[in-house]
Amino acid sequence: MPLSSRARTKRSPLEVTTSAIGAARAPVHDGVVDLSLTRSGAAITVTGLRKSLGDHLVLDGIDFNVSESTAFALLGPNGSGRTTTVHILSTRLAADAGHVRITGHDVARDPDAVRAAIGLTGQFSAVDELLTGRENLALMADLQHLARADGRRRIAALLERFDIVDAADKLAATYSGAMRRRLDLAMTLIGSPRIIFLDEPTTGLDPRSRRTMWQVIRGLVADATTVFLTTQYLEEADQLADHIAILDGARLVAQGTPEQLKRHIHDGHVDLRFADAASLRSAADVLATDGNVDAAPGARRARLRRDRRRGHVDPHPRPRRRLLSARQVPAFVPARVFATATPRTRSARKGHLAFPGEP
């Protein structure tokens, strides 16, 4: 079932990726392809959420549910409204219209009950750099009105869990970015919230620290905590989320489990960027003689395009996606791999599957 006529008219960048989902005849609600399963025990329920900031429409009537003890990823490009959604759900910002319930409590009518059930780790660290790691946690324990003995036990457990014991009595200003991020999350957990909002939890982290944070998030879900995270990385959503919603153009253009979304997105293309003309010619020779290119499901014969600023090979004449840099695709060897891949079989770990139309 196709997307709504409104979505087709706008032709948002993400629609290029998600429009093929319609071939699966998935249910459509208000123009949104919804591949989600019906679940009971919703920790978060959002219906008809709308928000404008000045003259800019940020959220145009979005709907989704988040089941208890699961990880939910809100995926979208920069400026798509992910952080605005988090701010509304965490009572920091009032919606213009719609209904939001967190653990059964209405966000607008009973914000105090909502705040008692949630924790929020924003894009930017809330760590006080003039305090030690232990003192930051103690401050949060006092704000949560924990008894002194309970606070000490909770702090010790969190320092151990997030591997901050050795640096616990050092100023947070001396912490690395990854350690500061772990401390920030530990501060959020001091009150044992049932739901945690993580806004861009791995932004600015190196690959190793990023994977460490992934393990932490998986551990939270294993401990029956509901995790709502925002990200612009498909790989991160694929690795962590039980359910993904894709936000673009102020609307949710698709929802479902990672497997559902990957299974119903047909065809695709990857543009390859090369550092110089010699690498481009070498890649073109490989693609021209590699039978796997034409054998790939839905693939068209590779054609060579030259750009005034840079050359690249475009296996499929489709709208451009973010190009893979020469560092990610050294010379021409991986072109054989990437040119034959399609979203149905391709793992996000083979390359950064970014959004169409991003610079």
Secondary structure, DSSP 8 states (H G I E B T S, - for coil): ----HHHHHHT-HHHHHHGGGGGG---EETTEEE-----SSEEEEEEEEEEEETTEEEEEEEEEEEETT-EEEEE--TTSSHHHHHHHHTTSS--SEEEEEETTEETTT-HHHHHHHEEEE-SS----TTSBHHHHHHHHHHHTT--HHHHHHHHHHHHHHTT-GGGTTSBGGGS-HHHHHHHHHHHHGGG--SEEEEESTTTT--HHHHHHHHHHHHHHHHTT-EEEEEES-HHHHHHH-SEEEEEETTEEEEEE-HHHHHHH-------EE-SSHHHHHHHHHHHHH-HHHHHSTT----EEEE-SS-EEEESS-S--B--B-TTTS-TTTTHHHHHT--TTT--GGGS----BT--
